[in-house]
Amino acid sequence: MFSLKKIVAVTGAAAMLLSVAACGNSSNSAGGKTEVSFQTWNLKNDKYTPYFKGLIAAYEKANPDVTIKWMDQPSDNYEQKLSSQAASNELPDIVDAAPSLQYGLAKAGALANVSKEDPSAQKQFYPNAWKAVTFQGKKIEKAAYGFPWYVNDGPMYYNTKLMQQCGLDPNKLPVTYDDYFEQANTMVKSHCGAYMSTLTGGGSADLSAAGVPIMNDNETKYVFNSPKAVALVQRFVDLYKAGGIPREALSVQWSQQGEFFQKGSLVSMSGSAYSADDFKKNSPDLFNNLTVGPKISDIGRSVYVSYEMLSVSSQSKHKDAAMKFAQYVTNSKNQLEFAKKSNTFPSSKGGLEDPYYQKIDESTLQGKALKITLDEVKKGFASRPPQFTDEAGSLYIQQQVALALQGQLTAKQALDKSVNYANEKLNK
């Protein structure tokens, strides 16, 4: 996630990029071949290296005048690495990152405008995937700044044994917020000592799932302090006061949701389509009592879909070659192959209709989880604006809602403060 400071740093780097454009970047031509640098994020390991070596070898064989220089960065401090690369004019020709990391680079002018460079690219991807890589807002031209790559989401896992102990019917999983609060309050009254989940209403996706817009249509202003949003947060305030939300969930640093779930303190938690295999391996007793359902949503589709994207440096000396290789990595055939290996889903058209996804055995927990996730990826979208980073307001709203749950602010005050904070960041 880009902090404001880092965005400023990247913005400053953009000016430098423009001033030294004639010098180019890290791309080179050697031995009569064009070298294109390709940077991934935590993908060079025993599981994925054979795939990428094969992918690159096949490309170089078909394009003998091009050499791909594959680099990989560790997940820790990747944001800082991108920022420093941009500031020093050493951004690789192709960069792999989530939209929230790419937005700052695009706003700084460090990424190629794919909508202009390759207007035909859009038709190769599912609409929601293309929307996820299309940025707009203050001081940035509305355009796609990369190619959609792999996609992910996941179901909610429910402990059916614990549900019964808390007075709930495992055959009636919550789907909407009305369902959720009704069942959470039933648990409170049962005094079973467990909680429904760690939801607090402090995440932008929590609001989006209720149908609350986070920004205006052209993404120049945050608007998530509407009466509908206030009413939702108040429901969480009331649930917390009743003892239906664990105190630990109020900390933005807390990350023991899985531990709470495994020890029987939570009825539900979110996971990936393939978390079922982990439960089977690491918690077989819990696995035998699990079932899955879709994420809570009042709008009939998931708002939690996450996308990865490949962008091309605006200062690449070999932009055409870089664009061509980025398209190759993200084409339908290669995306599908990678999705199968990485337990993710493709964003290129046709991938989700592949026979691989049409023969799901829904008699197993793993099959049910995969089918739910497939439906979420097909119909859902990424609700969190890429510019709403941790530093730009995402952490702040969690903190303010936590104060509201503790009675130190009203729900309206928490959201008003959060919107004002985010808009101030947006306008700088």
N, C-alpha and C positions, 0 to 999 in steps of 0.2 A: 504494500500500500504506500502511496506517495504522501509523505508529510508535506505541509506547506513549504517548509524550509527547502525540502528537496525539490519540490516543484519549481520554487524560485531558482534553485541552483540549476535545474534543467533548463528553465526559461533563459537564464543567463547564458547557459551553454548554447542555446539556440542562436543567440546573437553572434556568439563566437563561431558557431557552425557556418552561419551565413557569411561571416567575414573571411573564413578560410576555406570556403567552398571549393575554390580552385585547387586546394591542396588535397581534396578527397579524404577518404578514411582508410580503414585497415585493409581494404581489398587490394589485391596486387595482381599483376600479370607476370607469370613466370614460366619460362620454358615454352613460350608461345601459347600457353593456356590461360584462360581467365579463371582466377581463383575467387570463389564466393564463400564468405564466412557465414556459418550457420550456427547460431547459439541456442541450445536448449537449456532447460531448467530442471536439474536433478534427474536426468534421464540416461546418463552414461553409467550403466551398472550391468550386472550379469543378466538381468531380466530383459533389458531393452537394447543393449549394445549390439547384439547379433542382428536385431531388426534394422537398426539404423545403418549398420555397416552394409547390409544387403541392399537397403534402399538406396544408399549413396552409390554403391558399386554399380547397380543397375542404371542409375541416372548417368554416371560418368561413361559407362559403356555406350549408352545411346547418344551421349553428347561429349565426344572425345576432345572437344576444345575447351571443356570446363572441368575444373577441379573443385570439389566441395571440401572446405576446411571445417570440420565439425568440432565445435567447442561445447562444453557443458559447464554450467555453474552450479554450485551447491545451493540448496534452498535457503540456507541461512544468509541473510543480508543481500538477497538478490536485488531487492529494491535499490539499495545503496550502490550495488555494482552497476546497475543500469544507469543510475544517475551519474556516477563517476565516468562511465564509458561515454555518455553523451557529452558531459562537460569537457572531456579531454579529446573529443572528436574521434573516439575509438569504438563507436557503436558498431557492432558487426553488421554485415549486409542484411542478415535475417535474424530477427529476435523473436523468441518464444516467451510469451508471458500472458497473464490474465488481462482482460480489459482495464481493470483498475490500476494496473501497473503501466499499461501502454498509454492511458489517457494523458498523463503528464508529459510524456514524450511527444505525443501528437500535438498537444497544445503548444509545446515549445518549438514545433516545426521540425522535429527530428525524424518524423516518420513520413513515408510516401503516402500520398492521397490515392488509395487504390481505386476509388470511384472515378478519378480522372485518368489514372494510368491504365486501368483495365476495366472500362465500363461494362464489359460482358461478364465479368467475374460473378456478379450478384446472382445470376440465374443458375449458378452451379451449387448454391447452398439453400438450405431451408430458410424461410423468411425470418424466423426468430433468431437464428444464428447470425444472419447478416445484420439484423438490427443490433445484436450484441456488440458487433465490431464497428458500428456506425456511431460516431461521436458528434455532439453538437453542444451548444451553450455559448457562454461569454468568451469572446476572443478566439473562437475556433470555428472554422468552416464546417458545416454539416457534411460529413462524408465517411466512408469506410476507410479505416486506417490499418487494415490488415485482412488476412484471410481466416475465416473461422476454422478451428481445428477440432480437437476432441471435446466432448460434452459429458457432463455428469449430473446426477441428482440421486435420489434414493428414497426409500419408503420410511415410514415410522415402524419401529419394532415394538411390540407390546408383549408384556409378561402376563400371559392369560391366567396363570395360577394366582398371581398377585391381584389381578383384576377381580377375581372371584372373592378373594379374601377382603377386598375393599368394597364389596357390594356392587360390582360392575358386571355386565354381561359381555363376555369375550366375543360374542357373536354380533355385538353392536358397537363397533369401533367408532370413535368420533370422526366426523368428516368436516363439519363446520365449527365455527367458534361457539355457536349455541350448544352444539353437542359437547364440545370440549368443556365449557364452564359448567354445564349441567353435571357431567361426570366427575369433574374435579371437585365440585361441591358435595357430591355424593360421597366421595372418598373422605373429605374432611369430616362429614357427619358420621362416617363409619369408625373413626378413630383407629384406622388400621396402621397408622404410623408411616405411611408412604405418601408420595406425591405423584401427581399426574405426569409432570414433566418439568423441565427447567425454563419453559417459556415465561417471559416477563413483560412482553409488549414493548421492550426497548430496542428491538431490531427493526430496521427499515422493512425487512421482509415480513415481520410480524404485522406491520401496518398494511403492507401491500396485500397480504393474504386476506385482509378484511375489505379490500377494494379501495384503500386510501391512496391517492396519488402522492408520490414523494416530491415530484417537481412539476412545474407547469409544462405545457406541451413542447415549448422550444428550449426547455432546460436552462432557463436563465434565472430561475427563482425556485426556492424550496417552499412547498405549500402543505407540509404534512402535519400542520396544527389545526386541521379542520374539525368541526364538531364531531364528525364520525370517528376521527382518530382519538379525540379526547374521550369519547364514550368507550372506545375499546380499552384505552389505558386505564380508565376508571374501573373497568371489570377486573383487570389484573390487580389494581390497588385493593379492591374488595376481596379478591381471592387471597392475596398475601396477608391481609389483616385477619382473615379467617383461618390462616395457617395452612393454606393450600399451595404455597410456593416455598421451596427450601431457601433459607437465608443465604446460603453459599451462592445461589444463582444470581444474586445481586452484584457480585463482584465481576467486573469485566475481565479480570485475569483468571477467573475460576475455570478449570478445564477438567474436572473430575466427573463429568456427566456419565462416562462409561463405567467408572468405578461405582457410582451410586446405583446405576442400572443393574450391574452384575451382583451387587450385594442385596438387591431387593428393596431399595429405597425409592425407586422410580418405576412407575408402570410403563412408561414409554420413553424412547429416545430415537433420534434420527440416525440413519446409517446409510451406507451405500447399498447398491443391489447385491454386492458380494460380501457384505458384513455377515450374512448368514453362515458362510463357510468359516469365518473367524469364530463365531459363537460356537459352532459345532466342534471346532478344534480346541478352543480354549475354555469354553464353559458348557460342556455337554449337558449338564443338568438343566441349566437355563435354556439351552437350545430346544430341549424337549417340550418346553412350555411357551415357546414363542409363536406369535403370528405377526402378520404385517398388514399395514393399511397405508393409504395415501397421506401425504402431508395435509395438515389442517388448512382449509381454504374456503372462503365464502364465495369465490368467483369461479369455482369449478375446475381449476387447473393450478398446477404448482407455480409458485413464484420464486422457487429456490434453484432453478437450473443454473449451472455454472459452465462457462465457456472458456476455452483456451484459444489463443490466436497467434498467428505468425505475421509479423510486420516487417516491412522493408525500410531500411534507413533512407531518409531523403537525400543523404549525402553520399550514398553508395556510388562508387566509380563504375559499377557494373549493374546498374539498377535493372536493366532488362533481363539479365541473366539471373539476378536474385529473384525477381518477380516470377520468372519461369520455374525456378526450383521451388519456391514457396507454393506455387500452384500445384506442382508435382506432388509435394508432400501432403497437400490437403485435398488431392483429387479423391474421387469416390473409392477407387480400388485401394489406394494406400491408406486412406482413413479407416476403411472397414477392417483391413488387416491389423492396423495398430489398435483399433478399438477392441478387437478380439483378444489381443495380447495384454492390453492394459485394463481390461474390465471397465471400459468407458463406452461412449456411444459416438458415432460419426455425425458430423454436421453437414456433410455434403449430400445433396439430393440422391435418393435411391438407397442410401446406406441402411436406413431404418426399416426398409421394406425387403432387405435381403433375407433369403431363406433361413439364415442363422438366427434371426429374431422371430421367425414365424413358427418355429418348432419348439417353443418353450414348454417344458413339462410343469404345468401349474399344480401338480399334485404334491410337489415338494415346497418347503419354505423358500429354498433358493430360487425355484422357478416362479413362485408367487412374487418374490421381491423383484426379480428381473422384469416380470411383466408389468408390475406397478411402475417401476422406474422407466421402462420403455414408454409407457403411456404419458408419464410426466414429461419426458424429454420431447415427445411428439407435440404435446399440447401446451407445455409450460413455457416459461420465459425467465430471463434474469431481471428481477425487479429492482435491484439496487443500482442506481446510476453509477457509472464508473468514476465520476468525480466525487462521489460521496465516500471518500476514503476514511480511514480511521481518524486521521488528523483533521480532516475537513468536516467532521461532524458525526461520523458513525459511532465513535467511542463516547462522544459528548452526550448524545441522546440516551445511550445506555446508562450513563451516570445520572442524568437528570431524571429518567424514569425510575431508577433505583431510589433516588431521593423521594420521589412521589410515593413509591410503594411504602417507604418508611414514614410517610406523613410529614416530611419536611417541605414538600411542595405540593400544590394541587396538580392534577393531571394536566390541566390547561397551562399552568405555569411551566411545567416541565417541557411541554411541547413548544410553547411560545419561545422559551429560552433556547431550545434546540434549533428551531427554525431561524431565529435571529443570529445565532452563532454560525450556523451553516451558511446563511446568506452573506454574512460579513466575510467569511472565508472565500466565498464564491466571487465576491466583488473586488477582492484584492488582486 
